[in-house]
Amino acid sequence: MNNKQEFILASKSPRRKEILKKMNIKFSVSKIDVDENNKIQDPFKKAVYLSKLKSEYYKDALEKKILITADTIVHKKIILEKPKTKNESFEMLKYISNKKHYVTTGVTLRSVNNKLSFHETSEVYFKKLSTQEINYYIKHFKTKDKAGGYGIQEWIGLIGVKKINGCFYNVMGFPANKFYQKLKFFKH
């Protein structure tokens, strides 16, 4: 990969920034706000749709740069959005406790001449979480800025996740390996 290539990450996610830094990618950040409310119920389509929407919202010039946008969806029969209250956080964590759920991230890469969208899905298996464990997590960590109400890299992931099938970094919010593979063939 060309380490001289410059990227723009259009995201407010500190986890995406952290992952790209670990990948030794040179990037600047542009924070964008889009209305994520829509009627799409298919989590795979919704993740890609939202990453495309964020990409389209970015209007600055992309000369010699590649724009990266992404959106992560947590789902199991229903889509678990970012919780708005502590009670919603509790209900979400209770819902995924002792079960398998899925995390799908849609990514869009865009340059002046090209655009590519893809998604990655990981399976996450939680142990049975006690009421005390859920309440401890909600009290000591920010749950409202995360799809599904949890961050796998935080305390709840350390004590609660039994197994993952797929990319760990995808569960954090960015499918690092698939991004790297797609980028090798992205013509900009």
C-alpha positions in Angstrom: 0.0 0.0 0.0 1.1 3.5 -0.8 1.8 5.2 2.5 1.9 8.6 0.7 -1.7 8.4 -0.3 -3.8 10.8 1.6 -7.3 10.1 3.0 -10.2 12.0 4.5 -12.1 10.2 7.2 -15.6 11.7 7.3 -16.6 10.4 10.7 -17.0 11.4 14.3 -16.1 8.0 15.5 -13.0 7.9 17.7 -12.8 4.1 17.1 -12.4 4.6 13.3 -9.7 7.1 13.9 -7.9 4.7 16.2 -8.1 1.9 13.7 -6.8 3.9 10.8 -3.9 5.2 13.0 -3.0 1.6 13.8 -3.0 0.9 10.1 -0.4 3.7 9.6 -2.7 5.5 7.2 -2.3 9.3 6.7 -5.7 11.0 7.1 -7.5 14.1 8.0 -10.9 14.1 9.7 -14.0 15.8 8.5 -17.0 15.6 10.8 -20.3 15.3 9.0 -23.9 15.1 10.2 -26.5 13.3 8.2 -30.0 12.3 9.0 -29.7 8.5 9.6 -33.5 8.0 10.0 -34.9 5.9 7.2 -37.2 2.9 6.7 -34.6 0.4 5.5 -35.0 -2.7 7.6 -32.3 -4.9 6.0 -29.2 -4.2 8.1 -26.7 -5.0 5.3 -28.4 -2.6 2.8 -28.8 0.0 5.6 -25.1 0.0 6.5 -24.1 0.5 2.9 -26.8 3.0 2.2 -25.7 5.1 5.2 -22.0 5.0 4.2 -23.0 6.1 0.7 -25.2 8.9 2.1 -22.4 10.2 4.2 -20.1 10.1 1.2 -22.5 12.1 -0.9 -22.9 14.6 1.8 -19.2 15.4 1.7 -18.9 18.2 -0.9 -15.3 19.4 -0.6 -12.7 18.7 -3.4 -11.1 15.3 -3.4 -8.2 16.0 -5.6 -5.5 13.4 -4.9 -7.4 12.2 -1.8 -9.7 9.3 -1.0 -12.7 9.9 1.1 -13.7 7.1 3.6 -17.2 7.0 5.1 -18.7 4.2 7.2 -21.7 3.2 9.2 -22.0 0.3 11.7 -25.2 -1.6 12.4 -25.8 -4.0 15.3 -28.6 -6.5 14.6 -30.4 -9.7 15.6 -33.8 -9.9 14.1 -34.1 -6.2 14.7 -31.6 -3.3 14.2 -30.2 -2.0 17.5 -29.6 1.7 17.0 -27.6 3.9 19.3 -29.6 4.0 22.6 -31.0 7.4 23.6 -31.4 6.6 27.4 -29.8 4.4 30.0 -32.9 2.3 30.0 -32.6 1.7 26.3 -28.9 0.7 26.8 -30.0 -1.7 29.5 -32.7 -3.3 27.3 -30.3 -3.7 24.4 -27.6 -5.4 26.5 -30.2 -7.6 28.1 -31.5 -8.5 24.6 -28.0 -9.6 23.3 -27.1 -11.3 26.6 -26.5 -15.1 26.2 -27.0 -14.9 22.5 -25.3 -14.4 19.1 -25.8 -11.1 17.3 -24.3 -9.5 14.2 -22.4 -6.4 13.5 -22.3 -5.1 9.9 -20.3 -2.1 8.8 -20.8 -0.5 5.4 -17.9 1.4 3.9 -17.7 3.7 0.9 -14.4 4.9 -0.7 -14.6 7.8 -3.1 -12.1 9.7 -5.2 -12.5 12.1 -8.0 -12.8 9.3 -10.5 -14.1 6.3 -8.6 -16.5 5.1 -5.9 -16.7 1.7 -4.2 -19.0 0.5 -1.4 -18.9 -2.8 0.5 -19.8 -4.3 3.8 -18.4 -6.7 6.4 -20.4 -8.7 9.0 -19.1 -10.3 12.2 -20.9 -12.6 14.6 -20.5 -11.8 18.3 -21.5 -14.2 21.1 -22.1 -12.8 24.5 -22.2 -14.8 27.8 -25.2 -14.3 30.0 -24.8 -10.9 31.5 -26.1 -10.3 35.0 -28.2 -7.2 35.9 -25.2 -6.0 38.0 -22.8 -6.3 35.1 -25.1 -4.4 32.8 -25.7 -1.7 35.3 -22.0 -1.4 36.1 -21.2 -1.0 32.4 -23.9 1.6 31.8 -22.8 3.6 34.9 -19.1 3.7 34.1 -19.0 3.8 30.2 -20.6 5.9 27.5 -23.2 3.6 25.9 -25.2 6.2 24.0 -22.7 6.8 21.2 -22.4 3.2 20.2 -24.7 1.0 18.0 -26.1 -1.7 20.2 -25.1 0.2 23.3 -21.7 -1.3 23.8 -18.0 -1.1 22.7 -16.3 -4.5 22.4 -13.0 -2.9 23.3 -14.3 -1.8 26.6 -15.0 -3.6 29.9 -18.2 -5.3 28.7 -16.3 -6.8 25.8 -13.6 -8.1 28.1 -15.9 -9.8 30.5 -18.9 -10.6 28.3 -17.8 -11.7 24.8 -17.4 -15.4 24.5 -16.5 -15.6 20.8 -16.3 -13.7 17.6 -16.6 -15.0 14.1 -15.2 -12.4 11.7 -13.2 -9.2 12.1 -12.8 -7.8 15.6 -12.1 -4.4 14.2 -15.4 -4.5 12.3 -17.2 -4.9 15.6 -15.3 -1.8 16.8 -16.7 0.1 13.8 -14.3 -0.4 10.8 -13.5 -3.6 8.9 -9.7 -3.1 8.7 -8.7 -6.2 6.8 -11.4 -5.9 4.1 -10.7 -2.2 3.8 -7.0 -3.0 3.2 -7.9 -5.6 0.6 -10.3 -3.4 -1.3 -8.0 -0.5 -1.2 -5.3 -2.4 -3.1 -7.5 -2.5 -6.1 -9.2 0.8 -5.8 -8.4 3.0 -8.8 -8.3 6.7 -7.9 
